[in-house]
């Protein structure tokens, strides 16, 4: 019973804040999703990433192992996802990238923090950063021909990751006044991401429910399997192992819908995929956490 209560204490703040955003939208209240997303990804999330890496007390070697394990996990997920797409006969340009890249930011980071504390957040940030770089290059190329290294280098999250890793490696610290300012800005990230997730899901309309359920369950199984395999092969410590499995199991990211809309893939089908996979995660992720804790 204590473990069940612990799981509920972890997931309740995450899903309640997302539910608040969902209700906000359903009541017809205004919420500038594009502006808030830009604010989060340009200022709040980079500050969170930088301060989390700079201030972490984790061994740099452990973070390097998580980075390699994340790359290996995503490679395995990509192979299995491509096989799934080919076996089901759905459109590869529409469904491949959403199946590979999960919601490691809006959902994964809060869960990693609440479940495993600052150590979990540090590991979660690494997985999120790897996903972001792959998504802005390979992921965009899956739905268009525009993915490039230049685009990645324009992303503040990438520079925050590189600077954070450099400060961690060298043992550097920013002045206290600057650290406090960056930490304060970074504290915006998690509540903003969760509330925006709820608002964004409320805006989407499910389509092709049966297909979305099948793909969502397969995505969940592939992500968990890849996370377990990568964690085992690289000999990750228990917290790092749990975080990479949790991050790989996250549902389809709302950004997948935005990319489909921008590059003229089947955005409505992706919207249904986002909604169904997110709903399934409400049940699946607490169960997964029960076994990971």
CORVENRA-V463230 format. One record per residue. N is the residue number from 0. RES is the residue in one small letter. PHI is phi as a letter, one per 20 degrees, with the letter a starting at -180 (none if undefined). D_LAST is the distance of its C-alpha to the last C-alpha in Angstrom with 2 decimals. Layout:
((N;RES;PHI;D_LAST) (N;RES;PHI;D_LAST))
//
This chain:
((0;x;none;13.30) (1;x;f;11.50) (2;x;f;8.04) (3;x;f;10.21) (4;x;f;11.82) (5;x;f;8.94) (6;x;f;8.29) (7;x;f;12.08) (8;x;f;12.50) (9;x;f;10.73) (10;x;e;12.64) (11;x;g;15.78) (12;x;g;17.28) (13;x;f;16.89) (14;x;f;18.54) (15;x;f;20.95) (16;x;f;22.36) (17;x;f;22.77) (18;x;f;24.39) (19;x;f;26.68) (20;x;f;27.84) (21;x;f;28.42) (22;x;f;30.47) (23;x;g;32.33) (24;x;f;33.59) (25;x;f;34.43) (26;x;e;36.56) (27;x;m;38.52) (28;x;f;37.77) (29;x;f;38.36) (30;x;b;35.54) (31;x;f;36.53) (32;x;g;33.64) (33;x;f;35.42) (34;x;f;36.12) (35;x;f;32.65) (36;x;f;31.09) (37;x;f;33.64) (38;x;f;32.97) (39;x;f;29.22) (40;x;f;29.63) (41;x;e;32.63) (42;x;c;31.71) (43;x;f;28.39) (44;x;f;26.00) (45;x;g;28.04) (46;x;f;27.99) (47;x;f;24.21) (48;x;f;23.89) (49;x;f;26.58) (50;x;f;25.45) (51;x;f;21.78) (52;x;f;23.08) (53;x;f;25.91) (54;x;e;24.01) (55;x;f;20.90) (56;x;d;20.77) (57;x;f;19.03) (58;x;f;21.24) (59;x;g;23.37) (60;x;f;23.13) (61;x;f;19.34) (62;x;f;20.05) (63;x;f;22.83) (64;x;f;20.68) (65;x;f;18.33) (66;x;f;21.61) (67;x;f;22.98) (68;x;f;19.89) (69;x;f;20.01) (70;x;f;23.70) (71;x;f;23.29) (72;x;f;20.66) (73;x;f;23.05) (74;x;f;25.96) (75;x;f;24.42) (76;x;f;23.52) (77;x;f;27.12) (78;x;f;28.66) (79;x;f;26.82) (80;x;f;27.41) (81;x;f;31.08) (82;x;f;31.35) (83;x;f;29.88) (84;x;f;32.34) (85;x;f;35.21) (86;x;f;34.40) (87;x;e;34.23) (88;x;m;37.25) (89;x;f;35.98) (90;x;f;37.29) (91;x;f;35.66) (92;x;f;36.56) (93;x;e;34.95) (94;x;d;31.70) (95;x;f;30.76) (96;x;g;29.50) (97;x;f;27.44) (98;x;f;25.76) (99;x;f;24.91) (100;x;d;23.86) (101;x;e;21.08) (102;x;e;20.52) (103;x;f;18.53) (104;x;e;20.41) (105;x;g;20.77) (106;x;d;17.39) (107;x;f;15.23) (108;x;f;15.99) (109;x;f;15.36) (110;x;f;11.90) (111;x;f;11.11) (112;x;f;12.85) (113;x;f;11.50) (114;x;e;7.75) (115;x;c;8.47) (116;x;m;12.05) (117;x;f;15.15) (118;x;f;13.78) (119;x;f;11.66) (120;x;f;14.91) (121;x;g;16.98) (122;x;f;15.34) (123;x;f;15.32) (124;x;f;18.97) (125;x;f;19.89) (126;x;f;18.70) (127;x;f;20.43) (128;x;f;23.53) (129;x;f;23.82) (130;x;f;23.60) (131;x;f;26.18) (132;x;f;28.61) (133;x;f;28.44) (134;x;f;28.80) (135;x;f;31.82) (136;x;d;33.54) (137;x;f;32.78) (138;x;f;31.36) (139;x;f;34.53) (140;x;f;36.70) (141;x;f;35.21) (142;x;d;36.70) (143;x;b;39.65) (144;x;d;41.51) (145;x;d;40.64) (146;x;f;37.53) (147;x;b;38.56) (148;x;f;37.64) (149;x;g;39.79) (150;x;f;37.64) (151;x;f;34.49) (152;x;f;36.38) (153;x;e;37.22) (154;x;e;33.64) (155;x;g;32.69) (156;x;f;28.99) (157;x;f;30.16) (158;x;f;32.23) (159;x;f;29.52) (160;x;f;27.23) (161;x;f;30.10) (162;x;f;31.17) (163;x;f;27.72) (164;x;f;27.33) (165;x;f;30.85) (166;x;f;30.28) (167;x;f;27.13) (168;x;f;29.11) (169;x;e;32.11) (170;x;m;30.39) (171;x;e;32.34) (172;x;c;31.77) (173;x;f;33.64) (174;x;g;35.78) (175;x;g;34.02) (176;x;f;35.83) (177;x;f;34.74) (178;x;f;31.10) (179;x;f;31.06) (180;x;f;32.75) (181;x;f;30.39) (182;x;f;27.31) (183;x;f;28.92) (184;x;f;29.61) (185;x;f;26.09) (186;x;f;24.74) (187;x;f;26.64) (188;x;f;24.63) (189;x;f;21.43) (190;x;f;23.31) (191;x;f;26.13) (192;x;f;24.06) (193;x;f;22.29) (194;x;f;25.61) (195;x;f;27.43) (196;x;g;25.04) (197;x;f;25.93) (198;x;f;29.60) (199;x;f;29.70) (200;x;f;28.20) (201;x;f;30.73) (202;x;e;33.50) (203;x;e;32.75) (204;x;d;34.30) (205;x;f;32.67) (206;x;b;34.97) (207;x;m;34.76) (208;x;g;31.95) (209;x;g;32.00) (210;x;f;31.82) (211;x;f;29.08) (212;x;f;26.91) (213;x;f;27.52) (214;x;f;26.81) (215;x;f;23.65) (216;x;f;22.14) (217;x;f;23.36) (218;x;f;22.00) (219;x;f;18.48) (220;x;f;18.79) (221;x;f;20.44) (222;x;f;17.91) (223;x;f;14.92) (224;x;f;17.26) (225;x;f;18.57) (226;x;f;15.31) (227;x;f;14.27) (228;x;f;17.89) (229;x;f;18.26) (230;x;f;15.20) (231;x;f;16.48) (232;x;f;20.08) (233;x;e;19.63) (234;x;l;17.51) (235;x;f;14.96) (236;x;f;12.86) (237;x;g;9.09) (238;x;f;8.65) (239;x;f;11.66) (240;x;g;10.72) (241;x;f;7.67) (242;x;f;10.16) (243;x;f;13.04) (244;x;f;11.70) (245;x;f;10.84) (246;x;f;14.26) (247;x;f;16.11) (248;x;e;15.10) (249;x;f;16.63) (250;x;f;19.87) (251;x;f;23.41) (252;x;f;24.31) (253;x;f;27.21) (254;x;f;28.96) (255;x;f;29.53) (256;x;f;31.78) (257;x;f;33.57) (258;x;f;34.27) (259;x;f;35.53) (260;x;f;37.78) (261;x;f;39.09) (262;x;d;39.87) (263;x;m;41.19) (264;x;e;38.76) (265;x;e;38.11) (266;x;f;36.33) (267;x;f;36.39) (268;x;f;34.63) (269;x;f;31.90) (270;x;g;31.66) (271;x;f;30.99) (272;x;f;28.34) (273;x;f;26.57) (274;x;f;26.80) (275;x;f;25.73) (276;x;f;22.75) (277;x;f;21.58) (278;x;f;22.10) (279;x;f;20.19) (280;x;f;17.19) (281;x;g;17.26) (282;x;e;16.39) (283;x;f;14.49) (284;x;f;11.93) (285;x;f;10.46) (286;x;f;10.36) (287;x;f;8.83) (288;x;f;5.91) (289;x;g;5.78) (290;x;e;5.76) (291;x;e;3.80) (292;x;f;0.00))
//
